[in-house]
Each structure stands twice: as C-alpha cells, then as structure tokens.
Amino acid sequence: MTPKEYGLDKVSYTVTETARALGIGRQRVFAEIKAGNLHPLKPGKRDNIILAVEIAALLNKWRAEPTKEYLVGRRTHCTVRIEGIAE
C-alpha cells in the first residue's frame, strides 16, 4: 500500500510524529531504526526525519508478517475455581 492509502499526508515525519502515526512509543521507533526496519534522514545534528514511504514500508512488513511476540506466555485455557458451593 502507498503512504496515502495509510493516511500519511506529509512527505516526512519526526520520530514523535512517526510514533503517533504508528500507534507505538518513541522507544519502539528507535528500536525499529536500530533493527534496520526504518531508515531515517538526518538533515541536522540532532533531528531524525523519517519519510512517509519508509513508514508505509514498515506497515506493509507488519501486515505481511504478523508478529508473535504478543502470543508468548498467553494461556490457551482457563481454569475457574468455584468456592463456597455446598453440595
């Protein structure tokens, strides 16, 4: 999908704007940069600018490969204990 199809109207975003657009925190954005999933531009000494096409590429990757990190430790069954019932 293109950036416009994801609702990304601007050409580039700051880290904070990228986090807001993706619904994640700034630290996760930096983790994605470190992992090589986002490639920022540095026009100044401190600024990280992320292009909308990079954000769209990350979203396409997430859609193609759903993560399983949220499934770790998830219970497959539930045990209910009822107390205080006299038979």
N, C-alpha and C positions, 0 to 999 in steps of 0.2 A: 504494500500500500504506500501511497505517497504521503508526504507531510500534510498536505491539505486534507486528505482523507482522514487523518488522525486529529484534525482540528488545530494543527500548528500553523498559525498565520504569519508569524515572524520568520525571518531568514535565520537568525541566530538567537541563542538564549544564554543567560548566565547560568551558573551552577544552581542557584536558588530557583530560578525560573524553570530550569530543567527538572529539578526535583518536584516542583509543584505540578508540572505538566505530566510527569510520570507517576505521581502519587507515591513517591518514596522520599526518604530523607536525603539531606546533603551528603552524609557519610556514605550512603549507598551509591550515590552518583560518583563520588570519588573512588569507591571500590570498583565500579564498572569501568572507570577510566584506567585504574591500575590493572584490571584484568584484560584490558585491551578491547573492551566492547564499545567504548566511546572514545573518540579522538578529538580532544579539544584544540582550539587555536589559542595562542597566547599573544594578543596584539600588544599588551603592556607587560610590565614586570610581574604583576600580581593577578591579572584578570585571566579567567578561563572562559572562553566563548565556545559554545557547542552549537554546531549547525543543525538546523531542523532535519536535514537529510540523515545525520548521524542518529538523532533521536528516533526517527522513523525506522532506520535500520535496526536499532536495538529493539524497538517494539515488534518488528517483523520477526526478529530472532526469538523473542519471548513467545510469540504466538506459535512459531513453528516447533519450538522445543519447550514444552511446559516443564517448569521446574518441579522437582520432587522434594525440595528442602522442607516444605511445609507438611509433608507426609511423614517425616521422620518422627517417631515417638507417638504417632496417632494411634489410638486404640481401635481395634477392629470390632470389639464387642464391649458391652456394658453390663456390669453386674449390679443388680438392685437388691438391697437387703432391707427387708421389712421387719421392723421390730415392734413389739408391743401387741401383737395379734395373738389372742388366746384361742386355742382350738378346743 
